[in-house]
C-alpha cells in the first residue's frame, strides 16, 4: 500500500514489535473523538512509552494529528490527538446496467465530488472500467488531490461477484464480464487497492453506515432493471459461499407461473416486478411504455394502469420478502432503486403483503422504509468497503511497517 501523506514530526525508527499493534490502537480514534496519550494508555492498559511510540508512527503516516488541548489538572495542558480523515481519498464506483455514479470520498466516507454517466454494461468490462479510471483522474484533479493519495478503489457491479478475487461470476446482464479480472485491469492504471462486490451488497453497507449504524439485522432491496437484496445479519454483510446471497430476483412468484425470465426459468420476481417487466406488461395492454422510467413518468402523471402496476409490483416484491422476514427476522427493510421514485404506490404494495404474510412476532418491530441514501447508497457503500479494509488493524500495521 502506498504511504499516506500527512504532516508530522520526524520520529526515530521504531522496532517492528513496537508497531505490531499500532493498528489496534488506531481503532480507538476511528470514532472521531480526540483523546490524549494518557487516556489511550488507560483504555488499553499499555505503558505510556508503548502508546507514545505507536502514536508517533501513526502521526507520521498522517492518519492521526493534533486536535487541541485537554483541560489541565496542573502544569502544561496535555495535547489531544484525533483521526484525520482527509489524509487520503477513496474512489467509489456504483456501476449499474445503464448508469454509473463515481465519487471521491475522504476516509470518513464524506463525498468530495462525483461524476455521473450513462453507460451500457453490455459494452464489456474494458470499455466500462476505462470510464471509471477516466472519472477517477478527473475527480482527483477537481478535488486538488494526487493519485498517490488514493487509498483504494471500491466498485459495485450489477451481478454476482466472487468478492475474494473481484471477478464477476456468471452475471446474467453483463455479457463479456464473467471471470474478468476487474481489480487487475483497474490496477494497470491506478496503483492501489481495488475491491469489488455486488452492487446491492455495497448499497446495504452504505445505507447502514450512514443512516442505520446501530441496526444489526438489515435487508436492503434494490428494484430497478434487476432485483436483488443485500443482507446484513449480526452486523456483518452476508455474501454466501459463492457470493450469490440475496439474489431474490430469481425467487419464484406464484402469480407469474407462465412468465419466462431471462435466466430461463418461469415466474421469477425480476420477470414480474423489475422496471422493464412492469413496462412490458403495460405495453401489452396498449399503454406506451418501454423502460422503468416510462412507467414512473406515467405514474407521476396519474395514469391509473401505471399506478396499479406499481402497486402490484410492490405486492410481488412483498410476496418474496415475507419469506425473507420469516427466515431472517431483520429489524429494517430498506428499499431502493429506480422504481422507488414512484414512492407510495410501490411501498404500499410491499407493506401490504409483508405484514399480511409474515409471522406477527417477526413484524412486531419491523420497519419497511424507503432508501434515505437514494442513488448515493452504492458509492457510500463502496467507499465504506474500502475504508474498513485499508483502516483495519493489519492494513494499518502494514502501512507503518513500510514507512
Helices and strands as residue ranges (DSSP letters): H 16-19, H 22-27, E 35-36, H 37-44, H 48-61, E 64-69, E 79-83, G 85-87, E 89-95, E 99-106, E 111-118, G 121-123, H 125-143, G 147-149, E 150-157, E 161-162, E 167-168, H 182-187, E 193-198, H 199-211, E 218-223, E 227-233, E 236-238, G 248-250, G 254-256, H 269-273, H 275-284, H 292-300, H 304-328, E 332-336, G 338-342, H 344-357, H 360-363, E 367-370, G 374-376, H 377-390, H 393-401
